[in-house]
Every structure is written in C-alpha cells, then in structure tokens.
Amino acid sequence: MTEAPVVRLVEADIFERQVGFRFPFRFGAARVESAPQAFVRVRIADDSGHESTGWSAEMMMPKWFDKNPALSPDDNIAQLRASLHLAMESLRAVGAMTPFGLHAAAEADHHGAAAGRGLPPLVASYGLALIDRAIIDAVCRMKGASAVDAVRHDLLGITNATAPDLAGFDLTGFFSRLEPSPQLAVRHTIGLADALTAADLAPEQRLKDGLPQTLEEVIAAYGHRCFKIKVSGRPAEDAERLIAIASVLDRTVDGYRLTLDGNEQFESADAAAGLLDCVQREPRLGKLRRSILFFEQPIARAEALSRLVEAVAARIPLEIDESDGEADAFLRARDLGYTGISSKSCKGFYRALINRARVEKWNREAGSSRYFMSAEDLTTQSGLALQQDLVLAALIGAGHVERNGHHYVDGMAQAPASEQASYLADHGDLYNGVSGRARLAIKGGGLTFGTALRAIGLGSSVEPDWASMTAS
C-alpha cells in the first residue's frame, strides 16, 4: 500500500473561459444563455520540496447554487469567484498535510468564511471542490498515478475526519475494492422548455449546426435509453407535460428508465405527493410511471430538511441534491426519510466518496439496497471538467450519469483548435472530430472513457490552454 504524501498548497490561479449555449438552459423559472467555465491551476510541494501542478474545471452556472431571485446571473457568478478565492486562502493556511488532510482541516474554516460573506453552503462547497480536485490531480501527477489508483491505494489519505459516523467502518478497505467501469449510460435531461418533436419548433428556432435539437432527434442520434425529466412543481401542468414526453418515449425507446427532477420547485412533500397522484391516475402514463427510478430534490432547500418526508418516500425513493451543501447533509436527510443523494464534482470529490461509503455501510446494516447514490450534472462541459466528473461517477459505481452539457453546447467550440486536437488524440474513446471540432461521442446511449480512468492525474492527459483564458 502506498503512503499518502504530505503536501502543501504553494499557489493557485483561477481562469475563466466563456461558454455560449446553442439554446438556453432552464433552471426552474430561470433561463441562462451563456456562462463562464472556471479553470483552476495549483502548484503543490511535498516535504522534500518536490513540486507538481494540477488542474480542475467546472461551469460557473448561475441560478443553481443560489436561486435567490434578487440576485442576477452576474451576482451568482461573483459568488462562485469569491468562494474559489476563499477556498484557496483556507487551503494555503492549513500548511502541510495529506491531500485529504488539507481538505478536512480547511473545510469548517472555509464554510465559516463563506457564511461570513453571505455565501450559501452550496456556493461554499463549489470553491473547495475545485481547489481540492486540482490538488488531487497534482498529487497524482507527482506520483505518476491515475485518480482511480490514488483512491484504491490510499494515496489521498481519506479518513473519517469529516464523517465521524463512519468510525469503525473500513474506509481504506472499501475503497481498495472499488472496480470503476469504463462505460456509463447517459441519462438525457428533458428540460421544461425542450422541444419534443419537430412540430414543437418554429422555423426561426431551428438551428443549422447539424446537431439534434428535439427529444426525438436526440434519441435517434445517440440511442438514449435513460432519461431525466424536469418538473415544475405545478402538478396538473407537469402531468400534461409528462403525457407529451411519454408519447415520444413509449413509441421510440424500448425498456427506458428515467428519473424525475423537481429542482426545488415543490413547496412541500404534500405538493410532491400531488404530482404522484396525478401520474398514478393517468392511464397514458402507465409505462412512464413504471420506469421511474427516483425523485430528485422536489422540495425547496429551505424546507427540504425541516420535515419528515416518509409518506412520499414510501411511494417513490427521494434524493437530495441542492440540499447537499454540507458534509452531514445526507445524515440529516436520512433521518427524515430520504434514501438517496447525488454525486456532483461541483459539490466535492471527497464528499461523494464519503457518501458512497455511507451507502455501503447503511445497506450492509439494513441487509438491502435501500440507500443509493446517483451521478448528476446538467451543465458539465467536454474536456477536463467532464472527464473528472466521469471518473468520480465511475468510482461511486453509478450505472448511468446525467450528462447534457454537450446538448446545449456545440462540442468544444470555445476551446482553441490545438486543445481540441489534443483531446481527440489522447481521449479518442470519448470524442469524435468529424465536424472539425471535438464533440462528445455518445454511442448506443452511453459513453466509453477508459482513457480518462487510466490517465495520470484526475481524468485528463491534456493541459488546458491557459493563454486562451482570462485570469479571475
């Protein structure tokens, strides 16, 4: 077994690259047409003075981390920038420790500093998650290891320091037995405003980029069998939308599976139950109803962890997503009746692995598979961010992953041609370049990414083109 190195954060730089969308993302009532992607570059040193650099990337998506209607998209992006700089300061201040030790020592102070600036827990988690990932990448490069090997051989030094509830659970042994698959099914997200058929598009809305636009076209192009459906919190309207979606899925996809995403649009568990009642009563939704795996974050985060949800959870497994802003969120959610939690790189690599260990422990104790994790992220972009997230999804054992950033963006359109060419050369299992740019290659409804799992570092062999970005 390899001993986790003791390292310190020497410096961190933050860059941004603007990403324009083919058509708007919609989060609840919010519509977003472009946003920056943050890139982090760190330099670390070990106790012998040996240095290494590492990288991470993530979209700075407005209207998800903080949905306060009084804040503009620019305000939301400024929050995420502030979180990144606060995390950088917190991690530098803790000195030299194992990679996970740095995270564990900085987490409480970072969240406290973020709260002092009025930043919600989910915003605070974003900054720490990105700097953590860049440090993990740097440690892997220092040791010539992939992230999979780093987790399996205890190169990161993960302990129960942030999860005392796991005392007595063999974390090292559990991680050593992980067998990440190089293939994942892709769950295509059907947004509230997404066109389902060609008839839903006015002539002026039709794009001429050669990429699929409607749900029917997406299924034909990529072969999806897994889906995620956004619902609005208005049960009668949602039921009508689900009927329209079911009419497409029932005739075009055999044996499909899906999840529902409430995006915090329901005021209470009773309101969420109202949607389930509508779905139960509607005969045209029979096949769709039998295909539902779980219901993701139906209730607004201000209320989600304040009341029992057992009555609804008895009808459908419930998962938290936006409520997962702090290390103990899954514990509190479990006490209320939730059985699932999402994995997202923007919330934390370590947090996802710790929660996966909790799922293992709780299911062993229950003698069942009641508790679960899913891999979610609507906006992750091709390249560094996507590959880091796929590695994490594979490590937690997800069989499918929400992945829609490619649907809203034309490949790596914002990256320089040389960077795109490097991804095509080094990660050809994930991308194709038929269009003259690197685009995600979804085949048979899934992705193959063995090169990302084997890459030295956290998921990618390609260094970003820093000169093409702006400093943040």
Secondary structure as GFF3:
##gff-version 3
##sequence-region A 1 472
A	DSSP	beta_strand	7	27	.	.	.	ID=ss1
A	DSSP	beta_strand	30	46	.	.	.	ID=ss2
A	DSSP	beta_strand	51	59	.	.	.	ID=ss3
A	DSSP	alpha_helix	73	93	.	.	.	ID=ss4
A	DSSP	alpha_helix	99	116	.	.	.	ID=ss5
A	DSSP	alpha_helix	121	143	.	.	.	ID=ss6
A	DSSP	alpha_helix	147	152	.	.	.	ID=ss7
A	DSSP	three_ten_helix	164	166	.	.	.	ID=ss8
A	DSSP	alpha_helix	171	176	.	.	.	ID=ss9
A	DSSP	beta_strand	183	190	.	.	.	ID=ss10
A	DSSP	three_ten_helix	198	200	.	.	.	ID=ss11
A	DSSP	three_ten_helix	203	205	.	.	.	ID=ss12
A	DSSP	alpha_helix	215	222	.	.	.	ID=ss13
A	DSSP	beta_strand	226	230	.	.	.	ID=ss14
A	DSSP	alpha_helix	235	252	.	.	.	ID=ss15
A	DSSP	beta_strand	257	261	.	.	.	ID=ss16
A	DSSP	alpha_helix	269	281	.	.	.	ID=ss17
A	DSSP	three_ten_helix	283	285	.	.	.	ID=ss18
A	DSSP	alpha_helix	286	291	.	.	.	ID=ss19
A	DSSP	beta_strand	292	296	.	.	.	ID=ss20
A	DSSP	alpha_helix	301	304	.	.	.	ID=ss21
A	DSSP	alpha_helix	310	313	.	.	.	ID=ss22
A	DSSP	beta_strand	318	320	.	.	.	ID=ss23
A	DSSP	alpha_helix	329	336	.	.	.	ID=ss24
A	DSSP	beta_strand	340	343	.	.	.	ID=ss25
A	DSSP	alpha_helix	349	366	.	.	.	ID=ss26
A	DSSP	beta_strand	372	375	.	.	.	ID=ss27
A	DSSP	alpha_helix	384	395	.	.	.	ID=ss28
A	DSSP	beta_strand	400	402	.	.	.	ID=ss29
A	DSSP	alpha_helix	405	408	.	.	.	ID=ss30
A	DSSP	alpha_helix	417	426	.	.	.	ID=ss31
A	DSSP	beta_strand	431	432	.	.	.	ID=ss32
A	DSSP	beta_strand	439	440	.	.	.	ID=ss33
A	DSSP	beta_strand	446	448	.	.	.	ID=ss34
A	DSSP	alpha_helix	450	454	.	.	.	ID=ss35
A	DSSP	three_ten_helix	466	468	.	.	.	ID=ss36
A	DSSP	beta_strand	470	471	.	.	.	ID=ss37
###
